[in-house]
Amino acid sequence: MNIDLKVGAIRQYGTQGQLSRVAKISESRLSYLVRGYAEPTPKEREALKKALGADYFESQPPVGRLS
């Protein structure tokens, strides 16, 4: 899980949904990114950097799906 991304979304926008609208990323895709199930595309990474003012994917590698 990308805790930094989740916390950044909540601190700055109140919900992941609001961040997804600002960054123009679907809520389901943003959820996958937060959970670490997927890596952001360069376009998504740039949109999130602009929306949050930082790169929240450099601090933690994705965990992947836990079974």
C-alpha positions as CSV (number, residue, x, y, z in Angstrom):
1,M,0.0,0.0,0.0
2,N,1.2,3.5,-0.8
3,I,0.4,5.1,2.5
4,D,2.1,8.4,1.5
5,L,-0.3,8.7,-1.5
6,K,-3.3,7.9,0.6
7,V,-2.4,10.4,3.3
8,G,-1.6,13.1,0.7
9,A,-5.0,12.6,-0.9
10,I,-6.8,12.9,2.4
11,R,-4.8,15.8,3.7
12,Q,-5.1,17.9,0.6
13,Y,-8.5,16.9,-0.8
14,G,-10.4,15.1,1.9
15,T,-11.1,12.0,-0.2
16,Q,-9.4,9.9,-2.8
17,G,-12.4,10.6,-5.0
18,Q,-11.7,14.4,-5.0
19,L,-8.1,13.8,-5.8
20,S,-9.1,11.6,-8.7
21,R,-11.3,14.3,-10.1
22,V,-8.5,16.9,-9.8
23,A,-5.9,14.6,-11.3
24,K,-8.3,13.3,-14.0
25,I,-7.7,9.7,-13.0
26,S,-10.6,7.4,-12.4
27,E,-11.4,6.5,-8.8
28,S,-10.9,2.8,-9.4
29,R,-7.5,3.4,-11.0
30,L,-6.4,5.7,-8.2
31,S,-7.5,3.0,-5.7
32,Y,-5.3,0.5,-7.5
33,L,-2.4,2.9,-7.3
34,V,-2.9,3.6,-3.6
35,R,-3.2,-0.1,-2.9
36,G,0.0,-0.8,-4.8
37,Y,-1.6,-3.2,-7.3
38,A,-0.4,-1.1,-10.2
39,E,2.4,1.4,-11.1
40,P,1.3,4.8,-12.4
41,T,1.9,5.6,-16.0
42,P,4.2,8.7,-16.6
43,K,1.1,10.7,-17.4
44,E,-0.6,9.6,-14.2
45,R,2.5,10.3,-12.2
46,E,2.8,13.8,-13.6
47,A,-0.9,14.5,-12.9
48,L,-0.5,13.3,-9.3
49,K,2.7,15.4,-8.8
50,K,0.8,18.5,-10.0
51,A,-2.2,17.8,-7.8
52,L,-0.3,16.9,-4.7
53,G,2.9,18.9,-5.2
54,A,5.2,15.8,-4.7
55,D,6.0,12.4,-6.0
56,Y,4.4,9.9,-3.7
57,F,5.7,6.9,-5.6
58,E,9.4,7.4,-4.9
59,S,9.2,6.7,-1.1
60,Q,7.7,3.2,-1.3
61,P,7.7,0.4,-3.8
62,P,4.4,-1.2,-4.5
63,V,3.5,-4.0,-2.2
64,G,1.4,-6.0,-4.7
65,R,-1.7,-8.1,-4.0
66,L,-1.7,-10.0,-0.8
67,S,-3.4,-13.4,-0.8
